[in-house]
Amino acid sequence: MASSNSLRGGADGNQDFDVVIIGAGWSGLGTAQTLISKGVSNFLVLEASDTIGGRCQNVTLNDGMTAELGCQWIHGASTQNPVYNIVKSSGISTIESDFDDIALYSNVYGGSGPHRVWNVPETDYNGFVSFQTKLQDSTNVDQPLRKTADTYIKNKNLKGDARIRFEYLLDTYIVQEYAASLQDLSLWWNEDSVINNIDHMIGQGAGKGYSGILDYYATPFADRVRYNSLVTSINWSSTSNVVVTYSNSGSTTNVNAKKVIVTVPLGVLQKGSINFTPALPSWKSNAINKLGVGTYNKVILQWNDDVTLPWPDVEWLEKIAKLGDQGRWTEFFNMKPTTGKQVLVAFSAGRESERMETLSDASIQYEIIHSLEDMFGVSTIPTPVHVVITRWKANKLSNGSYSYYKVGSKPQHLITRWKANKLSNGSYSYYKVGSKPQHRKDLGAAIGKRVFFAGEACHLKYPSTTHGALMSGQDTAFAVVNELGK
């Protein structure tokens, strides 16, 4: 990905802009590209890190192949997806991903001892979906999805294999998808949409992955990005302009803008890393705090090509674990079918992922290897030659992965899925208990017609996705262009 240790953007010394964009993730880039297309060229992008892409980053493994640390798939690879359209325009190849190419194992379900599971009936899970949908339609009182699931378990008297199977499906279909545990997810956890089509990856083995697409997309405005520029305050007290203060290499700089577009992750807003003067209105603060920020981490393990490993050449390897352990290193993506390389990506989501971030690298690797040995009934799995571990919640530029509807939030909180990362403070947003779609709408709404907001957490239809982030940035840019009278 493009990077710089200098203040490349605005090299002519200009400190007065029509628009200042805060953040160069997919939302910020979508904003910038749309401004260019509409004839707005006097803008600046302030990026706190030394690279574009936000939570979309990759790493180079042995043999020069790449693996994604954040966003990995183009979900719904069709012309409805603007990310897919960018990829097709770039000429960079994609790889079709088959989520049905899966091998499932267990030593507690369907018999004792490690064995492959060939059939997992979903009758109880489908019944639960209908049960919680009826509950959504019959009440305005939120509750944790875990409580809803426990009520269903009691009503159906799920025990033994039926209970183990049900907990596995809850984890793989909900916790792993929304980067949040059932205790934190709202009853209205699934207030989103999907683009129905096959998912693709961007040639991680042979190409540059998502970073190649980011560089291609940002080419028209690459000189307008100032890297290593951490925004600390936004003063919107004047009706004529907004003053943005940022730090870089120990120095502080003020820039003026007619309009400001904030595209930082929801986790950063929740941490209060940016000081707003005057303070944000209560409806905006409420939206920020009501929504949840999930934690979704990866551990990438690579072995030499000549090493013998016990799993088959299928894309997905999953484990049905004993009650209480589901989600603890039970879901793996095997890159060999798509890249030819012996690389396994282990996933961790929700509270389990937060626990993972407190462990040492050695402890994490030990847990994963032990889980795989238990899964395949072998005494020893060879030590990988390369291990990469993400800690998105600890990353100060993300503070988590992506948003979700936590208990008490509403979809209205979001409109216009790294946690310790201070540039994100989490992975992506989710509906935590008490949140609803109204909160997404409030999150994306402008204040004073001068400060605008965009990001995956601001998109009502496609939150927690790369294309949702891009579309939110594009929509917000159109609104800003309209306000500028362009």
Backbone hydrogen bonds, N-H to C=O, Kabsch-Sander energy under -0.5 kcal/mol:
donor,donor_aa,acceptor,acceptor_aa,energy
4,S,50,D,-0.7
8,R,6,S,-1.4
9,G,225,V,-1.8
10,G,223,D,-0.9
11,A,8,R,-0.9
13,G,10,G,-1.9
17,F,256,N,-2.7
18,D,42,N,-2.3
19,V,42,N,-1.3
20,V,259,K,-1.9
21,I,44,L,-3.3
22,I,261,I,-3.0
23,G,21,I,-0.8
23,G,46,L,-2.7
26,W,53,G,-0.5
29,L,25,G,-2.7
30,G,26,W,-2.3
31,T,27,S,-2.1
32,A,28,G,-2.3
33,Q,29,L,-2.7
34,T,30,G,-1.8
35,L,31,T,-2.2
36,I,32,A,-2.2
37,S,33,Q,-2.1
38,K,34,T,-1.3
39,G,36,I,-1.7
40,V,35,L,-2.7
41,S,39,G,-0.8
43,F,41,S,-1.9
44,L,19,V,-1.8
45,V,224,R,-2.8
46,L,21,I,-3.0
46,L,44,L,-0.5
47,E,45,V,-0.6
47,E,226,R,-2.7
52,I,2,A,-1.0
53,G,24,A,-3.1
56,C,53,G,-1.8
57,Q,55,R,-0.7
59,V,67,A,-2.5
61,L,59,V,-0.6
61,L,65,M,-3.4
64,G,61,L,-1.3
65,M,62,N,-1.1
66,T,204,Q,-2.5
67,A,59,V,-2.0
69,L,57,Q,-3.2
70,G,57,Q,-1.4
71,C,55,R,-1.0
74,I,200,H,-3.5
75,H,73,W,-0.9
76,G,74,I,-0.7
77,A,198,I,-2.7
78,S,76,G,-1.7
81,N,78,S,-1.9
85,N,81,N,-1.8
86,I,82,P,-1.8
87,V,83,V,-2.2
88,K,84,Y,-2.5
89,S,85,N,-2.1
90,S,86,I,-1.9
91,G,87,V,-1.2
92,I,87,V,-0.8
95,I,201,M,-3.2
97,S,199,D,-2.7
99,F,97,S,-0.7
101,D,98,D,-1.4
102,I,100,D,-1.7
103,A,316,W,-2.5
104,L,117,V,-0.6
105,Y,318,E,-2.6
106,S,115,H,-2.1
107,N,320,I,-0.6
113,G,107,N,-0.8
115,H,106,S,-1.8
117,V,104,L,-3.4
118,W,116,R,-0.6
126,N,122,E,-2.9
127,G,123,T,-2.1
128,F,124,D,-2.0
129,V,125,Y,-2.2
130,S,126,N,-1.9
131,F,127,G,-2.3
132,Q,128,F,-2.9
133,T,129,V,-1.8
134,K,130,S,-2.2
135,L,131,F,-1.7
136,Q,132,Q,-2.2
137,D,133,T,-1.8
138,S,134,K,-0.8
138,S,135,L,-0.7
139,T,135,L,-0.8
139,T,136,Q,-0.5
142,D,140,N,-0.6
145,L,182,L,-0.7
145,L,185,L,-2.1
146,R,182,L,-1.8
147,K,144,P,-0.7
148,T,144,P,-1.5
149,A,145,L,-2.5
150,D,146,R,-2.5
151,T,147,K,-2.1
152,Y,148,T,-1.9
153,I,149,A,-2.6
154,K,150,D,-2.2
155,N,151,T,-2.6
156,K,152,Y,-2.4
157,N,153,I,-0.8
158,L,153,I,-1.9
162,A,159,K,-1.3
163,R,159,K,-0.6
164,I,160,G,-2.2
165,R,161,D,-2.9
166,F,162,A,-2.0
167,E,163,R,-2.4
168,Y,164,I,-1.9
169,L,165,R,-2.2
170,L,166,F,-2.2
171,D,167,E,-1.9
172,T,168,Y,-2.7
173,Y,169,L,-2.4
174,I,170,L,-1.6
175,V,170,L,-1.6
176,Q,171,D,-3.0
178,Y,174,I,-2.7
179,A,175,V,-1.3
180,A,175,V,-0.7
184,D,181,S,-1.6
185,L,181,S,-1.5
186,S,405,Y,-3.2
186,S,431,Y,-3.8
189,W,186,S,-1.2
191,E,188,W,-0.9
192,D,190,N,-1.7
193,S,461,K,-2.7
196,N,194,V,-0.7
197,N,195,I,-1.0
200,H,74,I,-1.7
201,M,95,I,-2.9
202,I,72,Q,-0.6
203,G,201,M,-1.0
207,G,203,G,-2.3
209,G,203,G,-0.7
211,S,208,K,-1.0
212,G,209,G,-1.0
213,I,209,G,-0.8
214,L,210,Y,-2.3
215,D,211,S,-2.5
216,Y,212,G,-1.8
217,Y,213,I,-2.7
218,A,214,L,-2.2
219,T,215,D,-0.7
219,T,216,Y,-0.8
221,F,218,A,-1.5
222,A,219,T,-1.1
224,R,221,F,-2.1
225,V,222,A,-1.2
226,R,45,V,-3.2
226,R,224,R,-0.5
227,Y,6,S,-0.8
227,Y,225,V,-0.6
228,N,49,S,-3.2
229,S,47,E,-3.0
230,L,228,N,-0.7
230,L,247,S,-2.2
231,V,229,S,-0.7
232,T,245,T,-2.7
233,S,245,T,-1.5
234,I,275,N,-2.8
235,N,243,V,-3.0
236,W,234,I,-0.7
236,W,277,T,-2.7
237,S,277,T,-0.5
242,V,257,A,-3.1
243,V,235,N,-2.4
244,V,242,V,-0.6
244,V,255,V,-2.9
245,T,233,S,-2.5
246,Y,253,T,-2.5
247,S,230,L,-2.3
248,N,251,S,-2.6
251,S,248,N,-2.0
253,T,246,Y,-2.8
255,V,244,V,-2.4
256,N,15,Q,-3.2
257,A,242,V,-2.1
258,K,17,F,-1.4
259,K,18,D,-1.8
260,V,450,R,-2.8
261,I,20,V,-2.6
262,V,260,V,-0.5
262,V,452,F,-3.4
263,T,22,I,-2.3
263,T,261,I,-0.7
267,G,424,S,-0.6
268,V,265,P,-0.9
269,L,265,P,-1.5
270,Q,266,L,-2.5
271,K,267,G,-1.4
272,G,268,V,-0.6
272,G,269,L,-1.0
273,S,268,V,-1.6
275,N,232,T,-2.7
275,N,273,S,-0.5
276,F,274,I,-0.5
277,T,234,I,-2.5
284,K,281,P,-0.7
285,S,281,P,-2.2
286,N,282,S,-2.7
287,A,283,W,-1.6
288,I,284,K,-2.3
289,N,285,S,-2.2
290,K,286,N,-2.0
291,L,287,A,-1.4
292,G,404,Y,-3.0
292,G,430,Y,-2.9
294,G,292,G,-0.6
294,G,402,Y,-3.5
294,G,417,R,-0.5
294,G,428,Y,-3.7
295,T,179,A,-1.9
297,N,348,S,-2.8
299,V,346,A,-2.1
300,I,388,V,-3.0
301,L,299,V,-0.6
301,L,344,L,-3.1
302,Q,386,H,-2.7
303,W,342,Q,-2.7
307,V,304,N,-1.6
309,L,307,V,-0.5
314,V,312,P,-2.0
316,W,101,D,-2.4
317,L,332,F,-2.3
318,E,103,A,-2.3
319,K,330,T,-2.3
320,I,105,Y,-2.9
321,A,319,K,-0.8
325,D,322,K,-2.4
326,Q,322,K,-0.6
328,R,325,D,-2.3
329,W,327,G,-1.3
332,F,317,L,-2.4
333,F,345,V,-2.8
334,N,315,E,-3.6
334,N,332,F,-0.5
335,M,333,F,-0.6
335,M,343,V,-2.8
338,T,335,M,-0.6
339,T,335,M,-2.4
340,G,335,M,-0.5
340,G,336,K,-2.3
343,V,341,K,-1.9
344,L,301,L,-2.8
345,V,333,F,-2.8
346,A,299,V,-3.0
346,A,344,L,-0.6
347,F,331,E,-2.3
348,S,297,N,-2.1
350,G,295,T,-1.9
352,E,349,A,-0.9
353,S,349,A,-0.6
353,S,350,G,-0.5
354,E,350,G,-1.7
355,R,351,R,-2.3
356,M,352,E,-2.1
357,E,353,S,-1.6
358,T,354,E,-0.5
358,T,355,R,-1.4
359,L,356,M,-1.8
364,I,360,S,-2.2
365,Q,361,D,-2.5
366,Y,362,A,-2.2
367,E,363,S,-2.4
368,I,364,I,-2.2
369,I,365,Q,-2.5
370,H,366,Y,-2.5
371,S,367,E,-2.3
372,L,368,I,-2.4
373,E,369,I,-2.4
374,D,370,H,-2.3
375,M,371,S,-2.2
376,F,372,L,-2.3
377,G,373,E,-1.0
378,V,373,E,-1.6
385,V,302,Q,-2.2
386,H,302,Q,-1.4
388,V,300,I,-2.3
390,T,298,K,-2.4
393,K,418,W,-0.9
393,K,419,K,-1.1
394,A,419,K,-0.6
394,A,420,A,-1.2
395,N,391,R,-0.8
395,N,420,A,-1.3
395,N,421,N,-0.7
396,K,394,A,-0.6
396,K,421,N,-3.7
396,K,422,K,-0.6
397,L,422,K,-3.8
397,L,423,L,-0.7
398,S,395,N,-2.0
398,S,421,N,-3.9
398,S,423,L,-2.0
398,S,424,S,-0.6
399,N,395,N,-3.5
399,N,421,N,-5.3
399,N,424,S,-1.4
399,N,425,N,-1.5
400,G,392,W,-1.7
400,G,418,W,-6.4
400,G,425,N,-1.7
400,G,426,G,-1.7
401,S,294,G,-3.9
401,S,426,G,-2.8
402,Y,417,R,-0.6
402,Y,427,S,-3.5
402,Y,428,Y,-2.1
403,S,428,Y,-3.8
403,S,429,S,-0.8
404,Y,292,G,-2.5
404,Y,429,S,-3.6
404,Y,430,Y,-2.4
405,Y,430,Y,-3.0
405,Y,431,Y,-1.6
406,K,404,Y,-1.1
406,K,430,Y,-1.1
406,K,431,Y,-3.5
406,K,432,K,-0.7
407,V,184,D,-1.4
407,V,432,K,-3.0
407,V,433,V,-1.5
408,G,433,V,-1.4
408,G,434,G,-1.1
409,S,406,K,-2.3
409,S,432,K,-1.6
409,S,434,G,-2.5
409,S,435,S,-1.1
410,K,435,S,-2.2
410,K,436,K,-1.5
412,Q,437,P,-9.9
413,H,410,K,-2.6
413,H,436,K,-1.7
413,H,439,H,-2.6
414,L,411,P,-2.1
414,L,437,P,-1.3
414,L,440,R,-1.3
415,I,411,P,-0.7
415,I,437,P,-0.7
419,K,399,N,-0.5
420,A,393,K,-9.9
421,N,392,W,-2.1
421,N,394,A,-1.0
421,N,395,N,-1.5
422,K,394,A,-0.5
422,K,396,K,-2.8
422,K,420,A,-0.5
423,L,397,L,-0.8
424,S,395,N,-1.0
424,S,397,L,-1.5
424,S,421,N,-2.1
425,N,395,N,-1.8
425,N,398,S,-6.3
425,N,399,N,-0.5
425,N,421,N,-4.8
426,G,392,W,-0.9
426,G,399,N,-5.3
426,G,400,G,-1.7
426,G,418,W,-3.6
427,S,294,G,-3.9
427,S,400,G,-4.8
428,Y,401,S,-3.8
428,Y,402,Y,-2.1
428,Y,417,R,-0.6
429,S,402,Y,-3.8
429,S,403,S,-0.8
430,Y,292,G,-2.7
430,Y,403,S,-3.9
430,Y,404,Y,-2.1
431,Y,404,Y,-4.2
431,Y,405,Y,-1.5
432,K,404,Y,-1.1
432,K,405,Y,-3.6
432,K,406,K,-0.9
432,K,430,Y,-1.2
433,V,184,D,-1.9
433,V,406,K,-3.6
433,V,407,V,-0.8
434,G,407,V,-6.8
434,G,408,G,-0.7
435,S,406,K,-3.7
435,S,408,G,-2.6
435,S,409,S,-0.6
435,S,432,K,-2.5
436,K,410,K,-1.2
438,Q,411,P,-1.4
438,Q,412,Q,-1.0
439,H,410,K,-2.1
439,H,412,Q,-2.0
439,H,436,K,-2.1
440,R,410,K,-0.9
440,R,411,P,-0.6
440,R,413,H,-5.5
440,R,436,K,-0.6
440,R,437,P,-0.7
441,K,411,P,-0.7
441,K,414,L,-0.8
441,K,437,P,-1.7
442,D,412,Q,-4.0
442,D,438,Q,-2.2
443,L,413,H,-1.8
443,L,439,H,-2.2
444,G,415,I,-1.7
444,G,440,R,-1.8
445,A,441,K,-0.8
445,A,442,D,-0.6
447,I,451,V,-2.6
450,R,447,I,-1.8
451,V,447,I,-2.1
452,F,260,V,-3.6
452,F,450,R,-0.6
453,F,444,G,-0.7
454,A,262,V,-2.3
458,C,455,G,-1.9
459,H,456,E,-1.2
460,L,458,C,-0.7
465,T,462,Y,-0.8
469,A,465,T,-1.9
470,L,466,T,-2.3
471,M,467,H,-2.7
472,S,468,G,-2.2
473,G,469,A,-2.0
474,Q,470,L,-2.3
475,D,471,M,-2.7
476,T,472,S,-2.4
477,A,473,G,-2.1
478,F,474,Q,-2.0
479,A,475,D,-1.7
480,V,476,T,-2.2
481,V,477,A,-2.7
482,N,478,F,-2.1
483,E,479,A,-1.9
484,L,480,V,-2.3
485,G,481,V,-0.7
485,G,482,N,-0.6
486,K,481,V,-2.0
